[in-house]
Amino acid sequence: MFACTDSDNSDRPLLTITPLAEALKKKVDTNYRDTGYAKLVAHLQQNAKQYAGANILICWHHGEILQLTQAMGASCTTLPATSNWPAKWPGGAFGWLLEIYYKADGTIHHSSTQAINEKLMPDDTVEPVAGK
């Protein structure tokens, strides 16, 4: 589990992931700044054997999350429209989940990777739409 380091503007990623981490008795790695997503991606790539077959949860500031996913190989320009992968993250969208699936060879599994609205709160009404 990863969450970007708290910033002066937000500690939401760590606050969001903490209850689940505690329930699962997992540690949350907060060693990466929200703009330091390239370092997180490098860490994941350098330790690919450690993470092979694992489910990795990353909670990030929404202002940088699409840059993070692009560094991980997923973007609206490379995924099919059925993925609902957004080009921009609206300021009022807080309940989106970006699921990235990889094949055994490390490439993106395009038909499984998707953006979804988890509708965690009653006001989570903004739906992700591919390329918008």
Summary of the structure (lengths in Angstrom):
residues: 132
radius of gyration: 14.5
end to end distance: 28.4
largest distance: 39.8
contacts: 328
relative contact order: 0.16
helix: 28%
strand: 11%
